[in-house]
Amino acid sequence: MAKSEEKREPLLHISARAPMPWYFSVAVRLSCIIVSLLFCTLLTWLITGVDPIAFSVTVFQASFPAKAAMFGIKFWPMLRDLSILLLLALAVTPAFRMRFWNIGAEGQTLMGCLGAAACMKLLAGVIPNEWIIVCEVIAALLAGALWGLLPAIFKAHFGTNETLFTLMMNYIATQLVAFFCILWENPKGSGTIGIINQNGALRGMGWLPVIGGNKYLLTIIVAGAVTLLMYFYLYRSKQGFELSVVGESERTANYLGIKVRRVTIRTMILSGALCGLTGLLLTAGENHTLTTTLAGGRGFTAVMVSWLAKFNPFIMILASFLLVFMEKGAGDIATKFSLNKSFSEILTGIILFFIIASDFFIRYKVRFRHGAKIPEGGVSRA
């Protein structure tokens, strides 16, 4: 009689976890961050020979330099970067809660920058400064809202893919900004517009006010206010409830009398307007210029912040801090040890990969088996 064929059990068994307490999730994420830093330290040492201790010290001094006071030279820029990233994460969150994947925050921010810059360029010396600021606020919000409205209309009425639509709108916005940078270039032939209203009688026209002598403080205050408002909007308002219902099931939303199309369009107008507000702060509040790189890719990073925080505005503060902290650390490492800029981007990518992987270990458990033989048709043991 032929001997029955035998198979081996899989070495790994992956299964979904039961709901775990919040501190378990925190512990897993922190563990993944620590492992990512150790891996980056080892990789840097193997490739460049950089002292691992010097590497670790540089990561922390990037945002909290030992020789500076708490409110020293690097602390405020770090808070500014955190606030911009947080604002963009808050902007995409309402759309994400209703499963509308808005990947267009980068373009919507650039349109807000363009709207603010247009008012600064065209209205300076024509109307009083106070009215220029009012006009650029309205222009930035409307420009961002328009860039969010277009994909919402096509999604609501024609069922188009919002991910591709919003992604393509980023490229259109970038080219529009590039066109106006050439149109308004100063000096001619430079390809840039320089600092808007920097000299002469027009100096400072359209610039947002500086609070307490700190040009970053206004951005930080706005980010804090928007965080509070967004929390109440998502969790304490009728509109926030409608978002969650539409995200869970459009059929249920229709049964409850919620107009899905209206919610989709309203949400994307809000999302785009918040991105436009961020563009206003970047152009009129800090940089006072217009370039295609003002958003700096933060519109895409904001997607990860929102996802890591599970759409909770307060947890987004921690997620934003984490990513800004890691990015600054990687950048300072490349500068201090004379490494290629691409190397810092590699380190940032590795860290983000480990952070993303942490969610897998929160959702699933992995068990190793001994690879025992089982007869064909038999039942493997868990």
Number of C-alpha atoms within 10 A of each C-alpha: 3 4 5 9 10 13 15 13 17 13 11 12 12 11 11 12 12 10 8 10 8 8 9 11 16 13 13 18 21 14 15 22 20 14 15 20 20 14 16 21 19 17 15 18 14 11 8 11 10 16 12 17 9 13 22 16 14 21 21 16 17 21 23 19 17 12 9 12 11 12 9 14 14 16 16 18 15 18 19 20 21 24 26 25 31 30 28 32 33 29 31 30 28 27 26 22 22 22 16 21 20 27 24 29 34 29 33 36 35 35 34 36 35 32 26 36 27 19 23 27 18 11 19 21 16 9 11 12 19 12 15 24 22 13 19 27 22 19 25 34 29 22 26 33 27 20 29 29 23 16 25 30 18 15 18 16 9 9 11 14 14 20 14 14 19 23 19 14 21 22 14 13 22 19 14 16 23 18 14 18 21 15 13 17 16 15 10 11 8 11 17 19 19 18 15 24 19 14 10 7 10 15 14 19 24 30 26 22 15 14 12 9 8 10 18 21 19 19 25 20 13 16 23 17 11 18 23 12 13 21 17 13 15 21 14 12 12 10 16 20 14 20 24 18 20 23 18 14 13 15 13 13 18 13 10 11 9 17 14 20 15 12 20 23 21 17 28 27 23 20 29 33 29 28 38 38 30 32 34 33 26 23 29 26 22 18 16 23 24 28 21 18 12 17 24 12 13 20 27 19 20 28 23 20 30 28 17 20 18 14 20 19 25 16 14 26 23 16 23 27 19 14 22 21 20 22 22 20 24 25 22 22 26 17 13 11 13 9 14 12 14 11 15 20 15 13 25 20 14 16 24 20 14 19 22 16 14 21 15 13 17 19 14 13 13 13 11 11 13 10 12 13 13 15 12 12 10 9 9 14 8 8
